[in-house]
Amino acid sequence: MFRTFEISEPRFESAGLRHVTVKSASLKGRGDITLWVPSGVTPVGMVLLLHGVYGSHWAWALKGGAHRTADRLVASGDIPPLVLAMPSDGLWGDGSGYWKHPAQDFERWMVEDVPAAVLRAVPTLSETSSRFITGLSMGGYGALRLACRYPDRFVAASGHSSITRFEQLALFVEEPLDAYGPGEGPRDVLDVALANRNRLPRLRFDCGTEDLLIEANRELHQGLERAGIAHEYEEFPGGHEWPYWEKHLAETLRFFGRTRTG
């Protein structure tokens, strides 16, 4: 699937973090993935963690300590052993939106290429291992939209401080939205959920009460409720910032653990 596949040397890895670079036809170039692999146990699934605008594959680990949160929860038995897969979004502009562009398919990169690279890098996982997806801000948009668009590929999805409508990207990115191209399918999370309402994975999302996207998340919650689509929604104190995402990633990982064992 990949013309080239580079993986970090185990002797130099630390804190369970592993690094992969592949040449992807979807990206028309190379893409990076940071992995966290739990030590001493056999993982039972993978969690794709999508970063927000301006970030890259290292953001969840080195700004949010995601691997430390997962390690603590696995060690305490709060969640089953899950691999964290933290890919770049393709590094287009301020943020690709995890969307199919005219020249590059960032949606396919996330849904097909990243899981394939993870399976190659972590051979103790298999095609039947559970797959989950989450993210923050633009990554929350990507996680919720992609899970609803490809419901057979993910057991559950979660979003933190999520963009919920495509047009909200304009709050963060420098590039004009028409540069993203028409893509494929509905652009907004609620529209995608409605289009696949009879076969959705389990959904949850949360937002800080001081976040600029709080009303958008409340509207998504209300829209899902009106449509009778099951989901979990929570609000916590906090803004659109890393201390919030670092703290509340634990809720998502516990949700995934409950989904897998429930």
CORRA-V16733 format. One record per residue. N is the residue number from 0. PHI is phi as a letter, one per 40 degrees, with the letter a starting at -180 (999 if undefined). PSI is psi in whole degrees, 0 to 359 (none if undefined). Layout:
n phi psi
N PHI PSI
N PHI PSI
This chain:
n phi psi
0 999 331
1 b 133
2 c 320
3 b 148
4 a 111
5 b 134
6 b 146
7 c 152
8 c 123
9 d 329
10 c 335
11 b 359
12 c 153
13 a 153
14 f 25
15 g 5
16 c 132
17 b 148
18 b 137
19 b 139
20 b 128
21 b 155
22 c 119
23 b 130
24 c 330
25 c 322
26 c 346
27 f 35
28 i 202
29 c 151
30 b 147
31 b 146
32 b 129
33 c 131
34 b 147
35 b 125
36 b 119
37 c 142
38 c 139
39 g 6
40 b 161
41 c 119
42 c 148
43 b 359
44 a 175
45 b 146
46 b 120
47 c 122
48 b 116
49 c 130
50 c 173
51 c 191
52 d 152
53 g 347
54 c 189
55 a 192
56 c 337
57 c 351
58 c 313
59 c 324
60 c 314
61 c 355
62 b 336
63 b 357
64 f 36
65 d 322
66 c 327
67 c 320
68 c 313
69 c 318
70 c 317
71 c 318
72 c 325
73 c 315
74 c 325
75 c 351
76 g 8
77 c 330
78 b 155
79 c 165
80 c 116
81 b 138
82 c 134
83 c 126
84 b 115
85 b 90
86 c 158
87 c 158
88 c 1
89 h 348
90 g 38
91 c 125
92 f 216
93 c 342
94 i 133
95 c 342
96 g 4
97 f 46
98 b 154
99 c 114
100 c 169
101 d 322
102 b 337
103 b 142
104 b 88
105 c 337
106 c 312
107 c 322
108 d 315
109 c 318
110 c 326
111 b 309
112 c 314
113 c 310
114 d 323
115 c 320
116 c 321
117 c 316
118 c 323
119 c 323
120 c 335
121 b 83
122 c 347
123 c 348
124 c 160
125 b 174
126 d 334
127 c 357
128 c 144
129 c 143
130 b 132
131 b 160
132 a 137
133 a 173
134 a 175
135 b 140
136 f 245
137 d 325
138 c 328
139 c 320
140 d 312
141 c 316
142 c 312
143 c 317
144 c 315
145 c 323
146 c 322
147 c 328
148 c 327
149 b 65
150 c 340
151 c 352
152 c 344
153 b 140
154 c 323
155 a 160
156 b 153
157 a 152
158 b 143
159 b 124
160 f 46
161 c 139
162 c 134
163 b 339
164 b 140
165 d 320
166 c 339
167 c 344
168 d 331
169 c 341
170 c 341
171 b 329
172 c 153
173 c 327
174 c 143
175 c 145
176 c 335
177 c 346
178 c 343
179 c 343
180 g 174
181 c 339
182 g 204
183 b 136
184 g 178
185 c 149
186 c 329
187 c 147
188 d 313
189 c 319
190 c 321
191 c 319
192 c 318
193 c 324
194 c 335
195 b 29
196 d 337
197 c 0
198 a 33
199 c 150
200 c 175
201 c 140
202 b 143
203 a 157
204 a 158
205 a 166
206 a 149
207 c 144
208 c 343
209 b 13
210 c 143
211 c 345
212 b 12
213 c 316
214 c 324
215 c 320
216 c 323
217 c 321
218 c 321
219 c 315
220 d 313
221 c 322
222 c 319
223 c 320
224 c 314
225 c 326
226 c 354
227 g 27
228 c 119
229 c 137
230 a 167
231 b 134
232 b 134
233 b 151
234 b 142
235 b 158
236 c 142
237 h 168
238 b 198
239 c 80
240 a 158
241 c 322
242 d 325
243 c 311
244 c 322
245 d 317
246 c 319
247 c 0
248 d 328
249 d 322
250 c 319
251 c 314
252 c 323
253 c 322
254 c 316
255 c 319
256 c 319
257 c 322
258 c 320
259 c 323
260 c 347
261 c none
